[in-house]
Amino acid sequence: MMTKTDNTFFVEIIPTGYYFFGNERTFTTTQKDKYGAVVSNYFAESNLYPQQTALLGMLRHSLLILYNRLEASDVDKSEIIGDENFNVLKDSPYGIINNLSPLVVFKKSENKFLLPAGLDHQIYKEGKVMLDYTDVQVSGFNGSFTSTLPVLKHFRYKENLNNYLTDGTTIYTEKEIFKSVTKTGVDKDRIDEAFYKQTFKGLCKGYSFGLWVNFTDALDVSMLKDIIIPFGADQGLFKLKFHTDKENVLVDDTKATSFKKIVLLSDAWVEEDIFKKIAFGITAFTPFRFIDTPKNNFYKLGTGSKSKKYSLLQRGSVLYPKEGFDITNLNKPAMQRIGYNYFKLI
């Protein structure tokens, strides 16, 4: 989890228009049909959120620009962004970047930060959250007892479970925050199946992205200024603003000893046997890869190679642990350093 020091800034990330954050479903695939021909998608849709590894790369790129070291030697770059690329097993700072939080949605007009409410929420037209859990009285041969297994309450089976966001009081749907636009294009280099569709995402008026970044003592605060930078698969433009007056709302729950459920505030890498220690859960999974790019040109498109494919528990997933569950099962230092494996205990 994040370290709180005077060098913690809230970095507001403001799209200047629609954006495209890539995922596994792109126009080119590794799938083949029964004749051995490569299958191509004609439709691709942006993710709502960027990966934390992409955010780390964006911050490193931004710092090199702000420090005027984008074309400097590797040694000079290392002072600012470190020597290492992300590794799921290797935990260390990235130059002057000590750690960063998961991405949040910032509602600027009310100075509120929106986090996953949990996949155990449903919203109906009257705007109420109608999904709850309670212990159940069970009758057995030895009398009645209270079961520790949760039971769905007020659950409407014809309604979807969605990854809603909350500011701690109000629940927000994705439609209130995000917008979409689909564009049709033509690939001039292809003869067959040259047409394609691409759905871009955007933030509604009054919302932006953001995350808290903790820097080491080597930071030169005077260098942190507003900057516009290309980001995303289509290199859309985003404005970055560094705030010192936005208190971090992500609480460190790792030392809690009493809790009934775990809500993931970010995607999380877990060991497979963790599910043997879970009594009940509402979960979703998301594929995860990252680009291992040489330091001397890590910010350039088309460089580096993809990592192997991982499967992460998706942000908003809810876990009901069995008695005696050890919360350190969720601790992955290298992942937590860049904003993965964050959770809250309830």
Disulfide bonds with the S-S distance in Angstrom:
none
